[in-house]
Amino acid sequence: MTGPGATAQYPAMPSSAKAASSKNPRRSRTRRAGESAYGLLLLGGRALMGLLAVLLLVAGAWASWPAAQHVMFPQSREHGTMTVVRCGEEHCTGPFAPASDNATRRGKVSIERSVAADEGAELPVVVKPGTTAVVRSGFPGLLHAWVPLGGALLLASVVVAGGMRMRRTAWGLAGAGALLLTGAFLLL
């Protein structure tokens, strides 16, 4: 029937559609439980990789801090210059000439070989309190002090890219680590 007051009749639903709508509810619950367990497993893996990345960064900062604190907060420490006289395999030694009011002249102080230049070079340094060890001051010394953190940034970038699938963050971490290591290498 067609006309202004007639109602449209629709054909009956095919039997295949009825069968599809009445799926086995037990199977769909099982599938959903398996999918949620897999999702939790993925989430747990990402959380574990995030924890590993944070652990690497904390370890890098922890390894950098013993030298970095003297370079970053030199207010109450002795400032001066060290003249490199002799270098061994791990350390270079030489006299310390004070540049600050609270510093005293020393006949022999030591510095890491990786920071020192050739024999005869004069380096700006800060004396570690209570020792005869010195660390290089200024921007080159600051970069050198944070070299372990630069390595940790590079390692963490691999974990973030591979384990967490956060590629942009990983590129940022890798760029910061590479910049820090390259700067330390070029300035020393």
Secondary structure, DSSP 8 states (H G I E B T S, - for coil): --STT---------HHHHHHHT--HHHHHHHHHHHHHHHHHHHHHHHHHHHHHHHHHHHHHHHHHHHHHHHH--TTS-EEEEE--EE-SSEEEEEEEE-STT---EEEEEEETTT--STT-EEEEEE-TTSSBEEE-HHHHHHHHTHHHHHHHHHHHHHHHHHS--HHHHHHHHHHHHHHHHHHHHH-
